Amino acid sequence: MANTIRASVIQSCTARFNLSETLDKFENLTRLAKERDGSQLVVFPEGFIGGYPKWSTFSCFVGERISEGRDEFVKYYNAAVEIPSPAIDRIAEVSKATGVFVVMGVIERDIGTLYCTAIFVDPVEGLVAKHRKLLPTACERFIWGQGDGSTLPVIAKKFQSFVEPTRTVETKISATICWENFMPLLRTYYYSLGTQIYCAPTVDSRESWESSMRHIAFEGRCFVLSACQFATEKDYPPDHPVADASNRNPDNVMINGGSLIVSPLGKVLAGPTRKPEDILTADLDLDDVVRGKFDLDTVGHYSRPDVFQLKANISP
């Protein structure tokens, strides 16, 4: 147990596309995870900063766009953040003040294009890396650009052992966003770099998501930390599209959570939770990764490189 760290996933949502309110929420939840649970690493959901525009169409039609959709995109564009920026600096300040390593989903603005991005923020070094979602899903392609192989980091990080504070725990951390988790070659790439703490920020709140996370943990022999948003209509601006415009209700659920933490043998350590706002915390014994590799290493002794080979283009 000496190789143990304590980690949390945060189930929450963007505050009405309001950056200042959302950053305050981030700080409060991070401090709570640290002060109440002793967390050393926290994972926030996909698009936590910038927001996930559930039910929006941006008035897109095959062969045509109209002014209402362009106006909606302006609002969404203005809610996104640049990397680096004062907003990222604020996140780094909270990370430093609490000593918590942060993995968070943000909507990144880069000149005229938005990206669904995960950032890695170290309490000592600040922003150390980002990952842009390789392939937005379905209508997300209207509003987000595609990431490339240059932002597929696996971060080596040393933590103080949660069990024996005089010892150092070395681990590797990655992030895979929402339906990227259904890309087998991407998963294999991260496995090949030795990911041990596989973070999965998402807005997929279907019950089947748990099965996917358990499979990935078992397949990759890694801890999976999946943070999903939980949002109701009141968490969006009053004029935001909803599932049934004739039956608006502040308490109607837009995104139904389901955050969870899974061990390298596929055992659920915490969650899934359907609470509107929740912090799930678990102790991660990194030796469990090695215990799992004993009989299954999909990029090592349980692979056939003479038959199958993975090629990754990691250039910008």
N, C-alpha and C positions, 0 to 999 in steps of 0.2 A: 504493500500500500504506500510505500515511500514515494513512488512515482505518480502521485495523485495530485491533480489540480481540481478546483471547483469552478464550474461553469454554469451559466444561466442562459435560457432563451426568453426573450421578452415578447409577450403577446399584447399588442396595442395597435394603434393606428395613427395616421397623420391627422392633425387637427385642422380640418377644413381648408387644406392647402395653405395654411398660415405657417410660414417658416418660423417666426419667433415663438409662437405657441408650441410648435412641434419640438423645437430645440429645448424649450423649458421642460416639456414632457420627457424628452430623452434624458435630460440631466436628472430629473426627479427619479425616474425609473432606474437609472444606472446607480445613483447613490443608494437607493433602496436595496438593489441587488447586492451592493457591496456591504452596506451597514447591517442589513438584516441577515443576509445569507452568506456573507464572506466571499462573494464571487470574485474571481480573478479574470474571467472572460465573459463577455455578454454578446449575444447575437440578436440583432433587431431584424424585423421583417423586410421583405422586398418593398422598395419604394417608400420606406418610412419617411424619409425626407423628400419632399416633392409630391408624393401622393400617387396612389393607384386609381385611375379614373374609371372605376367600375361602372358599367352600363353606358359609358360615353361612346358615341359613334363618330364624333367630330364631323358629322354630316357628310360622310364619305360615301360615294357611289362609284360603281365601275364607270370610268370615263368622265367623271365630273366631281368637282368640289364646289361648295357654295360658301358664301360669306359668313354664315353663322358658324360653320365649322372652323374657318380661319380665326374668327374671334375667340372661339373656345380654345384653340391652340395657343393663342397669345396668352391667355390666362394661365394655361398649364406651363408654357415656356417660362413665364415669369416666376412660377413657383419652384422651378428647378434651381440647382446650384452649380456653380463652376467649381472645378477642382484644380488648384487650390482656391480658397475663397474665405471670407470671414466666417461663414457658416462652418466650414471644415475646421478652421482655427478654434471655433467654440467647442466643437466635438473633441478636438485634441486637448483643449484645456480641461475639460471634464475628465477625460481619460487620465491625464496627468494628475489631477487633484485626487482622484479616487484610486489610482493605481490599477485600473481595469483596462484590459485589452478589449477593443470594440470592433466588432464586425457588423456593418450596417448597410442596408439597402438604401440607395439614394437615386434620385433622378438627376443625372448629370447633364449640364448644358455646356456644349462645346461649339462656339460660334453659332451656327444655325441649326445644329442637330442635337437632339436629346438622346441620351443613352440610359438604359436601366443598368445601374452599376452597384457593385458592392465595394465598400471601402474597408481597409484594414488600418486601425489606428492604435499605435503602441503608446503606452503611458510615458515612455522615456523618449522615443524617437518621433512621436507624432504620426502623421500619415506616412505609412510605409509602402502601401501598394493599393491598387484598385483592380477590379475585374469587371469588364463590360460584358453584359449578356450577349452571347454569341448570336443567338437567333431569337428575336422576339416572336411571340406566339400569336398566330392568327391576326386579329385586328390591331394588336400591339405594333405591328409593322407599319401602321399608318403614322405612328407618333414617335417611334424609337428607331435609331439606327442600329446596325449590327456591330458587335465588337469583333476583335480579331485575335490572332494568336499571341499578340504581344502583351495581353493582359490576362494571363492564365497563371497567376502566382501561386506557389505553395510556400508559405512563410515559415521559416524556422524561428522558433521563439523559445526562450528560456523563462520558466516560471519558478517561483519559490514553491517548494513542496507544501501542499496544504496540510499534510500529516506530519512531516518533519521539516519545519521551517529552515533548518540549517542546510538542507539539501536543495539542489537545483534539479528541476525537471525540464528536459528538452523535448519539444514536440514540434509537429508540423501542421499548419492550418491552411485550409483552402475554403473557397466559397463557390457554390454552384446555385444559380438562381432559378427557382420555379421549374418550368418544363425543360430547362437544360438538363435536369436530372434524368430525363428520359433519353439522353444522348449517350449511348454506351461507350463510344470512343472518347468522349470527353471524360467520363468517369474513369475509364482506363488510363487516360493520360495523367489524371490526378493520382490515381493509385501508383502509377509508375514513378511519380516524384515523391512517394512516401507519405501522402497525407494521412494523418492520424485523427485530426479533428476536422471533420467534413461538415462545413456549415451550409445550410440550405435555406436561405431567406426565400419566402414564398408568399403568394396570395391564394394558392390552391387550397381551399378549405374542404374539399370533398373527403368523405370517409376513406376512400381508396388511397389517399395520400399516405396514411400511416403504413400501409402495406409496402408502398414504394420505398419509404424511408427505412423500414426494417430490412427490406431486401438489399438496399445499398450498403447498409451497415454490415450485414452478413457477408455480402459479396466482397466488399473492400476491406473487411476486417478493420473498421475504423469506427470511431464515435460519430454519430450523425446528430447535429443540433439544428433542428428545423424550427424557425420562427415565422409564424404566419400572422397577418393582420386580423384583427376582429374589428369590424366597423358596422355602424348602423347609419341610417339616413341622416341623423343629426350630426354625424361626423363629417359630412360633406356640406358645401355651400347650399343654401335653400333652393337654388335653381338647377342643381345638378341632376342629370338624368337618373331615374330609378327604374326598377323592374316594372312597376305599375303606377303610372303617373296619376291615375284616377283614385289611387288608394295610398296616398302619401301618409307616412306615419314616422315620427322621429325614431321610433324603436324598431322599425323594420330592419332586419339584418341584411347587410350588403355583402360582407365577407365574414365567414363563420369560424375563423380561428382553426384550431387543431394542432397547435404547436406541440412538439415533443422532443425528447432526447432518447437516443437509442444506443445500446452498447455494441461492441464489435462482434458479438454473437447474435445480434438481432433482438436482444431483450429490451423492452421499453423500460427505461429508468425513470422517466417522468412524463406525465401527460398520457394521451393528448388532452388538452384543455379546451373547453368551449366558453370559458369565462370572457367577458368583455375586455378585461385587462388583467393580466396575470404574469407572474414570473415563475418559471420552472427552473429548479436548480438540482444539479447532480454532481457527485464526485466522480471524476474520470481517472481511473487507474490505468495509466498508459501501458502497464504490463499486460493488460487485457488485450491490447493490440497484438502483442507477441504471442500470447496464448492462442489467439485466433489464427495467426499465421502458421501455427504448428501443423494444421492440416489443410489450410487453404490460403495460398498466396497467388492471386490471379495474374500477377505480373512476375512471378518467380517460379517456385517449384510446381505450381499448378497451372502452368502456361505451356504453350508449344510454339516457341519463337521460330522453329524450323518450318512451321505451317502457317502461322499468322504473325504479322508484324504491324506495329503502329507507327505511323509517320505523322508528325505534327509540324506545321508551319508556324513558328512563333515570331516571325518578323512582323513589324507594323504594316 
